[in-house]
Amino acid sequence: MAAKRNLAAALGRWSAEHRKTAVFGWLVLVVLVMTLGSSAGQVNLTEADYGTGDSGRAERILQDAGLTEPAGELIYIRSDELTTDSPGFTKAVADTTDALEATGLVTRVRTPDTTQLVSADKHAALIQYDVKGDPDTAADRVQPVIDAVEKTDAAHQDVTLGQYGAATGLKAINDSLGEDFVRAEYTALPVSLGILLAVFGALVAALLPIALAVTACVGAMGLLALTSHVVPVDGMTNSMMFLMGLAVGVDYCLFYLRRQREEREAGRDHATALQIAAATSGHSVLISGLTVCVAMAGMFLSGLTVFEGFAIATIEVVVIAVLGSMTVLPALMAMLGDRIGAGRIPFLGRRRARRAAAGSGSVAPRNSVLLRGVLARPAVFAVLAVAFLLALAAPALGMKTEKLGTDKLLPKDNPTVVVSQQIEKDFPGSPAPASVIVKATDIDSAEMTRAIADFRARAVASGQTGKAIDVTVHAKENIAELSVPLAGNGSDATSRKALTTLRETLVPDTVGKVAGTTALVRGDLAFSVDYNDQLKKSIVPVFAFVLGVTFLLMLFSFRSPVIALTSILLNLLSVGAAYGVMTAVFQHGWGASLVGTEGIGAVESWMPLFVFVVLFGLSMDYHVFVVSRIREAYDRGATTRDAIAHGIRSTAGVVTSAGLIMVAVFAVFGTLEMQDFKQLGVGLAVAVLLDATLVRAVLLPSVMLLLGDANWAAPSFLRKSRPAAPDGPTPAAPTAPARAAAGR
């Protein structure tokens, strides 16, 4: 079979003919981008960058005025025997205060000398303080304060001390993420290598995809640092990008390598096998990568900067991985020749040799019982597969989402979570009070002073807030900050009702009435509500964009509206199943212990949108690869039935192997302590597993067989411009007369 003329074929041919230029050019590119990125440094999101809605506007008002609020902290002191006025208790408070001051890192220390900082049973008290300096970096500087409090705690056996606040909470999350991602990265690499060794049975062939994927990730990190000066990114983006890049980078190389070896096993000479792999699997990689990039671009419609950073990072690593697989990979394959099979693993090598001798480059037997069943009774298998996927998706109908706080993100036995829950119990609303930001023409005017006093009186009288409403006036900036403890525990239905009352009644009827005044509510709960509202508003445009553009990509790739539409529907089934499993495990707790967690009553608010976009991009890897083989077999004269059989058989091994790699990498997320990454890992792993097995091996062939020639129906303008299919069969396909005789 002659290699087809397309961009992938042209790049593959050029790389094979200019091997040293391609290889050293790749290395220079990676080193240069990484060096430039390291020199420029990465710009991470600030607190104001995360915000949206009224709470985000309030953050920006403070930021623009140079009034960035310091990281507030609470020291929780409790004794079951002593009361707050006991000598031992007051001694512990005094020693703690002295220890805080001695660090030189704190300011505005407030001791429990008023009833608002003493619990109702008088067995607990709070010390409030702020961490000096930039609140966005406070978590990096708070460790000496933590050490000082722990030392004081050890010296007072009759009381228990704990800490909770903006800096310590973020530090707990960062520490957990840092340890988890290091472990995840080191776990994902050997797992991927092990699967590749099983696939190729040779060390060199297995190491090649790993090396290219890792260098692609390194280059992407350098590029991300540069682009972060335009779009800042979240601190965890690099680790997520590495794992995503590893998954797609290895898969792209696997598709390419596996096709080249398949052609060699079929008797092609090395140069011809490489040309065919470039023109076929290389083209599939190009289409798959483009689909991932387009899907991720949908995140720019979310209206959230953190999603834009994730989108840019994923697009960059995918583009670099595609570039590497289409240039440096064929160059290395041309250099190595048949030495790519060096380092053969004895047992695995013998098994592959037997498959090659039998004429099958796939791990799937040519007389697969499952495939025979699907081809014999496509309607039955289609109904059963759809029913199973819909059953998995059913729990998603009751999905509840929320922006998870520290107490739900971290394990319940985490010290920060324990202290937070104790504070909520003894001081309702204290861990996360709301804050009203008032920007006025003249903050010291008599009218504004009366309005603030009126607000305080009405708020207390409403019963929706605590009595301890603190007011901080910044006269120079004409801004006032009103700290308002909400009824409830700070995140429950009672607190949400209080927030609504605050925003819709108390603020508009008091400070909001003063002419020329902007009054906005911020705080943890306000941020969560605004964040969820923005996500809900963005779902329709993001979904519409991803579905629409993916349909167009599939339409012009395969020149078939039917194939494009079925691609969308099959992917939606996979996404729905992932949603259902996530809801069942993390909202209801069904089987949660299997992933080391428990049901928390909700799914992280950003998860549905993120999982949809990622899965819709990644699942096209397998879909394009399989349908390409089916399409070319049909174009070469096979009946629809035989083309489907050939396409499924010839891709079964590589799709299964690629799916295992992605499942293994995403499952690593499920081992992390952070609740949101557990959800992400389980959702992605389940969806990819279903997609690479049930959907591609059962549902896709059964649906295409039921549709018959309708698969290939297309308007005349598409038929005239349709290029050769991107992936062609190695064995001879039935001739056109055979297809005509079959009436297909």
N, C-alpha and C positions, 0 to 999 in steps of 0.2 A: 504493500500500500504506500503510495507516495504521500509525503507530508503535505498538508494543506497550507495555503497561503493565508496567513493572518498575522496579527501583531506578535502573538506569542511565538509563532514559528520563526518569524523574522528575528526576534530577540534571541531565541534559542540558537539559531544558526550563527548569528553574529558572535555570540558568547563562545560557542564551540570553536569558532575559527580564530577568536582573539582571546584565548584562555587567560593568559597572564594579565592582559589589560583588564578583563572582567574581574578576576580574583583580586588583584592588587587595587583596582579601582574601588571595589567594594570595601576592602579593608581601610583604604584611605578615607573613603566617605564616612564610615562608621567612626573612625578615630577623630576625624575633623569635626564632625557634628557633636560628638561627645565632648571634645575639648572646648569648643565654642559654648556649648551648653553649660559646662562646668564653670567657665569663666564668667558667663552672664549671670549664673545663679537662677534658681527657680523662685518664682513669685507665687506664694500661696494665698488663698482667700483670707480676707479679714472677716471679722464678725459681721460687719455691715454688708459684705458681699453675699453672705448666705441668705440675707433677709429678702422678703417680698411683702407686698401689701402694705398696710398701715404700719406694722411693726418694722418693716424694712425701711420705710420712709422716716420713721422716728430715729432709727439707728443712723441714717445718713444725715439727719439734722444735727445730731450730736457730733458726728465725725466731721462734718463741714465746719462746725463751730470750734473744733479742737477740744471737744469735751468728752472724748472717749472715756467711758466709765471704767474705772479700775475693776479688776477681778475681785468680786466680793466673796468672802469666805465666812464660814461659821465653825466655831468650836463647840461641840456638844459635850456637856458634862452631866453625868447622871450618877446617882447613888441610890440603891434600894433602901439603905439604912439611914443615911444622913439627909437632912433637908437643906435647902439652899442657904439658910441662915445659921447652920451649924458651923463651929470653928473649923472643923476638918474640911468642910466644903468650901468655905470662904478662903481658906489657905490654898486649896487646890486652884481656885480661880485666880488668886493673886500670883501664885507661882507660874501659872500658864501665861498670864498677861506679861509678866516679867520675861519669860522665855521668848514670847513673841517679839517684844520690843528689842531684846538682845540680838535678834537676827539682823536687825537693820533693814529688813525687807518688807515691813508692814507699815501701814498708816491707818489713821482713823479707827483705833481700837475702841470698841464699846463694850463695857462690862455689864453683867446682869444686876445693875443697881436699880432697875425699874421692873415693874410687874410684867411688862411686855416681853422681857427676856427670861422670865421665870415661868416654868410650867404650872399648870393649875394645881397639881398635887405637890408642888414645891420640892420635888425630888430631882428636877432637871433644870438646867440653865444653859444659856447660849452666850458666847463671846463672839462679837462681830468684828471683822477687820477687813481691810483691803490690801491687796498685794501691790506694792509700788511698781510703777513702770507700765509699759505697754501691756494691755490685757491679752492681746493676741499671743504674746510670748510668756505670759505669767506661768503657764504650766511647766515651762522649761526652767523656771527659777524658784519654784516653790518648795523644792525638796528640803532645803535647810529648815524651813518652817515646819514641815512634816516631821523631821527628825527631832526638832525641839519639843514638839507636842508629845511625840512618842516617849521621849526621855522623861518628861513631866508626868506622863501617865504611869510609867513604871515606878516613879517615886511615890505615888499616891495609890495605895492598894485599896482604899475605901471608896474611891470614885473611879468611873470609867470615862475616858476622853476619846472623842472621835472627831474627824474633820469632814466637812462637805462644802463644796462651793464651786465657783467657775473654774478656778485653777486646778484644784485637787481632782474635780470630776473629769476635766479634760486630760489631766495627767494619767488618771486611771485608765481612760479609754486609749490614750496614746501608748501607754505601756503594754496594754493587752494587745493592741493592734501590732505594735512593733514585734513583740515576741511571736505572735501568731503568724504574721506574714513571713518572718524569717524562717520559721518552721515550715510554712506552706511552700515557700520557694525551694527550700532544700528537699522537701518531700516530692514535689511535682517533677523535678528533674530525673531522679532515679526511677520513679514510676513510669514516666514517659519512655525512658531508655529501655526499661524492661519490656514494655509492650513492643517497642520497635525491634528489639532483639528477637522476640517471638515471631514478628511479622517477616523479617528479612533473614533471620538465621545467620547473620554476619555482623561483626562488630563495626566495620567501616560504614556499611550501609545504614546502620542504626545510629551511629554517632553523627553522621552528616546532617540530618534534619535538626538534631539537638543543637549542633554548633551554629547552624544558620539561624535558627529561631532565637538563640541567645544573643548573637551579634545583632540581629534585627531589633531585639528589645533594648540592647545597649544604645544603638543608634537612635531609637525612638525616644529614649529618656533624654538624650542630649537635645534632640529637636523639641521635645516638650518643654524643656527649660527655656529655650528661646521663645517659643510661642506663648509661654506663660506670662511674658511681659505685656502681651496684648489681652489674653484671657487667663486670669489667675486660676490656679487649680487647687483642689483639696489635697491635703497632705498625704492621703492614702492612695492617690491616683497612681503613683509610680508602681507600687506593689500590685495593684489591680491590673495595670497595663502590662506588667511583666507576665502575670499568669494568663491573661487573655492573649498576649502576643505569643507566649509559648504554645498555647493550644492551637491557634490558627497557623502559626509558623510551621510547627511540626506537621500539621495536617496537610498544608500546601505542598511541602516537600515530599510527604508520603505519597500523595496522589501522583506526583511527577515521577518519583523514583520507582513506584510500583508499576507504573505503565511501561517505563523503559525496560525493567526487568522482565515484564510479561512478554514484551516484543522480542527480547533476547531469547527467552525460553521457547518462543514460537519459531526460532530459526533466523530472525533478522540479524544482519550484521550490526556492529555497534553503532556506526554513524546513522544508519537508517532508523534503528530503534530510538536513538536520541531525538532524531528529527520528528518522528511520529509522536513521541512523548511531549515534545515542545508544542507541536501543532494541536494536540488533542487535550491532554491533561493540563498543559500550560494555559491553553485557552479557557478551560474550565476554572482554573485558579483565578485567572483574570476576571471572569464574570462573577465568581464567588466573592472575590475581594471587593469588587465594585459594589456588589449588593450589600455587603457588610457596611461599607463606607456610607452608602446612601441611607441605609436604615439608621445608622448612628447619627447622621445629619439631622434626622427628625428631632433629636434632642434639643436642637437650637430653637425649636418652637415651644419648648417647655416654659420659657421665661425665667428659668433658674440658672444662675451662673455656675453652680456646682455641676449641673448636668452638661453644660456647655464644655466644661473642662474635661469631663469623662468622655464626651463625644470626640473632642479634638485628640485626646490621648489614644483612644481606640483607632480612630481613623489613621493617625500617624503610624502606629505600630503595624496596622494591617497593610498600609501602602508600602512600607519598607519591607514587610515580609513578602508581599507579592513581588516587589522589585527584585528581592534576593532570589526567590524561587525561579524567576524567569530569566535571570542573568547569571549570577555567580553559581547557582546550582548546576545548570547545564555545562558551564565552563569546568567545574570540578569533575562532573561526570565524564566529560571528554578527556580530561587529564588522567583520571583513574582508569578508564576503560573497564575491563572486567575485574580489575583489582578492587572495584567497589564491593565485591563479594568476599574480600579478604577478611581474615579473622572469623572464619566460619565456626559456628557453634555446632559441635558434633551431632547431637540428637536433632536439633532444629534443622541443620543443614541437610541431613539425610531425608527428613520429612519433606522439605521443599524439593529435593531432587526427585523424589517419588512423584510429587504432584506435577513437576515439569515433564517427567517422562510420560505421565498419563495425559499430557496435553492440557492441563488446567493450571493456570496461574492464580487461581482463586482458592481460598480456603473453603468455599462452598462446593459440594459435590455437584456434578452435572445432573444427577438424578435426585435432587433435593426433594424430600418428601413434602416439605412445606410448600415449596414452589409448585410442585405438581398439583397439590391440593388447591392452591390459589388459582392456577390456570384452569383447573377442572371445574371449580365452583366459585367463580369470582364474586358473585352476588352474596353468597353465604359469608365468605371471608370479609367482604367489605362491610356488611351489616354488623358482624361480630366485632370487627376492629373499631368501627365508629361507636358502637354501643359501649365498648370498654373505655374508650377515650372520653366519651361523654359522662360515663359513670365516675371516672377520675376527676372530671371537671366540675361535677355537680356541687361540691362544697363551696366552690368559688362564688356561687349565687348569693351566699351569705357572708362574703368577705368583708371584714371591717379593717380599715386602715387608720393608722395614727402615726404621728412623728414620735418615735420611741425616745423616752428620756433615759438618762443614765441608769436609773433603777431597773429598766427593762432591757437595756442594751447589754449590760454586764450580768454575769451569773449572780444569783441571789446571795451567795455566800461571800461575794466580793466585799471587803471592808467599806468601801465607799457607798455601796448600795445599802448595806446594813445601817450605816449612820444616817443616810438619807431617809430611810423608812422610819427610823426612831425619831428623827426630827419632825417628820410629817405627823407622827402619832402624838407627840407632846406639844408641837407648835404648828397647828394646821396653817398652811399658807406661807410659812416662814421660809422654806427652802427656795421657793420660786415666786416671789410677789410680782404683781404687775407693776408697770411703771408708766405714768402719764407724762409725756413730754409736751410741754407748753412753750411754743415759740410766739412771742408777742411783740408788738410795736414798742411797748414800754412795760416791761415786766414788773416795775416798781410802782406803777400807777395805782391810784386808790381803787379804781374799778377792778383791776386785776387782783389786787389784794383781797377785795371783798369776794370776788369770784372763787378764789382758791379757798377762802374760809368757808364759803357756801358749799363748795365741793366736799370738803372734809366733813361738814355736818351732815349733808345728805347721804354721803357714802356710809357713814357709821349708822345712820338711822335706817338705811335700807336693809341692814342685816346681811348684805352680800359681801361685806369686807370686814377686815379686822379693825380694831380701834387705833392701832399704831400706824398712822399715816404720816410718813416723814416727808418734809418739803425741803428741797435744796434749790436755792435761787442763784443763778449765775447772771448778775446784774449787767455785766459788761456785754454779754452775748444776748441778753433779753430772753433767756431760757430758764424755765423752772422744771425740776424733776420731782414728781409726786410718787413716792413708793407706796403701793397699795396692796396689803396682804389680802388675798382672795379667800372667800369661804371655801371649805372643802380641803382636799389634800394638795391642791395645786394643779391637778390634771383630771380629776373625776368630773362627773356630770354636774355636781354642785359648783365646782370652780368654773366650768364652762358657762353655766348660767350666770354666774357672777360677772364673768368677762363680758358677756353679751349686755348685761345691765350697765356695766361700766362704759362700754363703747356706744351703746345706743341711747342711753338715758342720762346717766350721771355726768359724763363729760360734755355732751352737747347742750345740756340744760344749765351748765355752770360756766366753766372756763371757756367752753366752745362758743358762748354767746358774745364774748368780747370782740369788738370789731378789730380786724386785722390780725386775728389770732389763729394759729394752727395748733390743734391739740390732738395727739395721737397716742395710742396705747401700745406699749411693747412689753417684753418679758417672755419667759419660756413658753407659757401657754398661748400667748398671743402669737408668738412666732410659729408654734405648731399649728394653730388654727389657720393662719394666713398661708403657711406652706402647703397644707392640705388643700385649701381652697384653690391655690394656684395650680396644683397638680391636677385637680379635678377639671379645671378650666382648660388645661393643656392636653387632656387625654384625646379629645375629639380631633383637634388639628394634627397632633403627632401621629395618631393612628391613621388618619386619612392620608397624611403625607407618605408614611411608610408603605401603606397598602397600595396607594396609587402609583408611587414611583417603582415599587417592586414589581407590580403588574406590568408596567411599561418595559422594565428591564427584561423580564421573562418573555414578554411579547416579542420584542425585537431580537432577543437571543435565539428563540426557537421558532419565531414567525408563526405562532399558533395561539390564538386567544383562549382556546380551551385549556391548553397546557398552562398558560399563564394564570387562568382562573383557578384551576385545580391546585396549582402551587400555593396560591394564597389560602385556599380553604384547608388544605392539609396542614399548613403551618399554623393556622388559627386553632386547629384541633390540638396540636402539640402545646401551644401556648396555654390554651384552656386547661389542659390536663395539668400543666405545671402550676397554674393558679390554684387549681383544686387541691393538689397535694400540699402546696404551701399553706393553704387555709386549714386543711385538715390537721396538719402536723403542728403548726405554730399558733394557730388561733384556737383550735379545739383540743390540741394536745394528743391527738391520735398517733401513737408511735413516736412521740417526741423523745422518749427516753433512748431510742435507738441512735439519735444524733446528739445525745448528751444535753438535752434541754427539757423544757416543759411548756405547755401551752400558756401563752401570755395574753390571750384574748384579742389579739390584733396582728396584722401584718404591717411591717414598716411601710410608711406612706409612699416612699419613692420606689418601692419594689415592683409593683405592677407595671409601671411605665418603663422602668429600666429593663426588667426581664423581657417584656414584649419586644423592645427595640433590639436587644442583644440576640435573643433567640431568632427573631425574624431574619437577622443578618446571617447568623451562624448556620442555621438549618439549611440555608440555600447551598452551602458547601456540598452536602450530600445530594440534594435534589438536582443541582446542575450536573453533578458528576454522573448520576444514574441516568437521568433523562437524556443527557447527551449521548450516552452509549446506545440507548434505545432508539433515539432519533436517527443516528447514523446507520444502525442496522436496518432500519426501515428504508432509509434512502438508498441503501445498497441492494434492495430487492427483497428483504424479508417481509413476511406477513406481520401484521401488528402483533399477533400472538407470539410468533417466533422472535420478533425484535424485542418484545418485553422480556421473554425468557432469557435471551442472550444478554440483554442489558443488566438484568438482576444478577445472573450468574457471574458475569465478568466483573462486576463491581462489588459483589457481596463481601469478599475478603477485605478489600481496602476500606470500604465504608464501615465495616465492623471494627476494623483496627483503628481507623480515625475516630470513630465514635467512642471507642474505649479510652483513647488518649484524652479526648475532651471530657468525658465523664470522670476520669481519674483526676484531671486537673481541677475541674469544678467541684468534685467531691471534697477536695482539700479545703475549700472554703467552708464546707460543712463541719470541719473539725475545729474551726476557730471558736474562741469563746464569745465573741461579739454576736449578739442575736441577729442583727441585720445581715451579717455575712453568712451565718448559718442558713438563713432563709434564702439568700442568693445562691449559695452552693447547692442546696437541696433542689431549689426550683430549676436551676440550669442543668444540673446533673440528670434529674428525672426527665426533663424535656428532651435533652440530647439523646439519652438512652432510648426513649420511646421513638424519637425521630429516626435514629439510625437503625432501629430494628423493626418495630411494629409498622411504622408509617412507610418506610422505604421498602421493606421486604414483603409486606402484606397489603397495606392499604393502597399504596401507589400502583403496584401491578394490577390489583383487582379493579381499581377504578379505571385505569387506562384500558384494560381489556373490555370492561363493560361499555366504555365510550367508543371503542373500535376506531373506525376511520374518522370519526368526529375529532379525535385528537389532532389530526393533521389538517383539518379544515381551516382555511385562512382567506382573508380578502385578497383580491388579485394583486394589490400593490405590495403586500407582504410576501406573496409567493414569488413575485418577480425579483425581489431584492434579497431573497433568503440565501445566505452563504452556506457553505458546507457545514454540517453539524460539527460541534466542537470535539466530539469524542467518537472514534470509530472502532469497530470490532476487529479483533485479531483473526479469529477463525472466519472462514468463508460463510457469508450469509446466504439465505435462499435467494434465488434469482428472481428477476421481475416476472418471468413466466410463471414461476411457482406461486408468487403472490397473486397473480391474475387468476390462476387456477383455483386458488383458495377463495376467490371472491373478495379479497381484502386489498 
